[in-house]
Amino acid sequence: MSLYQSIARPLLFRLDAEVAHELGLGALALADLSPGLAAAARRRTNADRPTLRTHVAGLDFPNPVGLAAGLDKNAEAIVGLLALGFGSVEVGTVTPRPQPGNDKPRIFRLPEHQALINRMGFNNLGAQAMAGRLRELPWRPAPIGVNLGKNKDTPNEAAVDDYVAGARLLSPLADYVVVNLSSPNTPGLRALQEPQALEALLRAVRLEVKGRPLFLKIAPDLGDEAVDAAVDVVRACQVDGLVCTNTTITRPFEHPLAAETGGLSGRPVAQRSTEVIRRVYARTGGALPIIGVGGIFDGAEAWAKIQAGASLVQLYTGFIYGGPGLVHEVLDDLEQRLTEAGLSSLQQAVGRNA
Ligand SMILES: Cc1cc2nc3c(=O)[nH]c(=O)nc-3n(C[C@H](O)[C@H](O)[C@H](O)COP(=O)(O)O)c2cc1C
């Protein structure tokens, strides 16, 4: 058990989930004061891992384990997060205008299931504030993704304008861009995953995201045919890849908090998210890069997603339960699995069990 799990987590878990979240993020944001120290921390813990370096969608990733969107919504703690060893950090979801999100409480822990339910509702400081943060970023040892959303009060008919505005301002400051149409907490958002609306939106954003890879993040609640349809649109629109998946609105268990509205994340979403990865991989014959996310708490789950077809993975809920040491735990485990399988690079493992 790590220091985080034995000391910090019991203290943090006595607090309201969002307060604990803000405390943790605030602590990480302090690393901004000393990028030199952060770089030293990353060097010390991030021993060179040549077999885990990977090249995806034209970008070099020092390792495949990234931070998923939603933790650093305003790009406030990138330096601290990179110091922990993440191979990429996805910031956002950011909307064109600042918005407060839903009423609190809006995030709930379900420790029995190693899960969270959240209905944050894209609380964020807006695209301008994020642009300022990214312009000032002193240190970029790994790709930074920007995850785009729409404001709650923008009707779906005008959603494309929000995504285009976000892309125009932020894509020049990002290494890659993600269109998020899969949050369950912005009313009507997920309807934009339907082929016709999706195509119009992705074509417009694609024109705006110049010379940068563009990804679409999809929900685990799409049926298999809907996943196929989304993949076909993504390919037709020259989008570079998919992030699979966001949180689920299903509740595959009984729990006093199961009736809370919102997206469920963590262990219970792992299996479906891996199935979606496998489905996307099969539909494209492996031609489209996949970022696999959902319920990664250890190397075994990361490995399952890579073997199902993910070139990169991300985690969020595992980080809340496992703490900062989880990144290196997963990386150590992946290195060992590659050696055991007799493989010399991560790329060789992608889709081996698709
Ligand atoms: C509290 C919370 C907030 C989230 N906010 C966002 C968000 O703003 N944008 C987004 O694309 N995904 C968001 N997510 C989804 C995660 O990025 C991820 O796709 C999902 O939680 C599954 O991964 P996990 O099981 O490792 O958490 C959020 C998840 C949580 C738990």
The ligand as an SDF file (V2000), in Angstrom:
LIG
                    3D

 31 33  0  0  0  0  0  0  0  0999 V2000
  -15.3290   13.9060  -11.9000 C   0  0  0  0  0  0  0  0  0  0  0  0
  -15.1810   13.6030  -13.3570 C   0  0  0  0  0  0  0  0  0  0  0  0
  -15.2280   14.6250  -14.2880 C   0  0  0  0  0  0  0  0  0  0  0  0
  -15.0810   14.3560  -15.6480 C   0  0  0  0  0  0  0  0  0  0  0  0
  -15.1020   15.3880  -16.5260 N   0  0  0  0  0  0  0  0  0  0  0  0
  -14.9010   15.1400  -17.8520 C   0  0  0  0  0  0  0  0  0  0  0  0
  -14.8520   16.2000  -18.7920 C   0  0  0  0  0  0  0  0  0  0  0  0
  -14.9630   17.3710  -18.4310 O   0  0  0  0  0  0  0  0  0  0  0  0
  -14.6640   15.8800  -20.0890 N   0  0  0  0  0  0  0  0  0  0  0  0
  -14.5040   14.5920  -20.5340 C   0  0  0  0  0  0  0  0  0  0  0  0
  -14.3170   14.3610  -21.7270 O   0  0  0  0  0  0  0  0  0  0  0  0
  -14.5230   13.5610  -19.6500 N   0  0  0  0  0  0  0  0  0  0  0  0
  -14.7100   13.8110  -18.3370 C   0  0  0  0  0  0  0  0  0  0  0  0
  -14.7270   12.7670  -17.4520 N   0  0  0  0  0  0  0  0  0  0  0  0
  -14.5990   11.3760  -17.9700 C   0  0  0  0  0  0  0  0  0  0  0  0
  -13.1730   10.8480  -17.8960 C   0  0  0  0  0  0  0  0  0  0  0  0
  -12.3050   11.5980  -18.7050 O   0  0  0  0  0  0  0  0  0  0  0  0
  -13.1360    9.3790  -18.3570 C   0  0  0  0  0  0  0  0  0  0  0  0
  -13.4930    9.3190  -19.7260 O   0  0  0  0  0  0  0  0  0  0  0  0
  -14.0730    8.4770  -17.5580 C   0  0  0  0  0  0  0  0  0  0  0  0
  -14.1340    8.8700  -16.2150 O   0  0  0  0  0  0  0  0  0  0  0  0
  -13.6520    7.0100  -17.6100 C   0  0  0  0  0  0  0  0  0  0  0  0
  -12.3330    6.8420  -17.1230 O   0  0  0  0  0  0  0  0  0  0  0  0
  -11.9890    6.4250  -15.5900 P   0  0  0  0  0  0  0  0  0  0  0  0
  -12.7820    5.2180  -15.2780 O   0  0  0  0  0  0  0  0  0  0  0  0
  -10.5010    6.1850  -15.6130 O   0  0  0  0  0  0  0  0  0  0  0  0
  -12.3650    7.5950  -14.7580 O   0  0  0  0  0  0  0  0  0  0  0  0
  -14.8700   13.0200  -16.0890 C   0  0  0  0  0  0  0  0  0  0  0  0
  -14.8090   11.9860  -15.1440 C   0  0  0  0  0  0  0  0  0  0  0  0
  -14.9500   12.2540  -13.7920 C   0  0  0  0  0  0  0  0  0  0  0  0
  -14.8720   11.1190  -12.8080 C   0  0  0  0  0  0  0  0  0  0  0  0
  1  2  1  0
  2  3  1  0
  2 30  2  0
  3  4  2  0
  4  5  1  0
  4 28  1  0
  5  6  2  0
  6  7  1  0
  6 13  1  0
  7  8  2  0
  7  9  1  0
  9 10  1  0
 10 11  2  0
 10 12  1  0
 12 13  2  0
 13 14  1  0
 14 15  1  0
 14 28  1  0
 15 16  1  0
 16 17  1  0
 16 18  1  0
 18 19  1  0
 18 20  1  0
 20 21  1  0
 20 22  1  0
 22 23  1  0
 23 24  1  0
 24 25  2  0
 24 26  1  0
 24 27  1  0
 28 29  2  0
 29 30  1  0
 30 31  1  0
M  END
$$$$
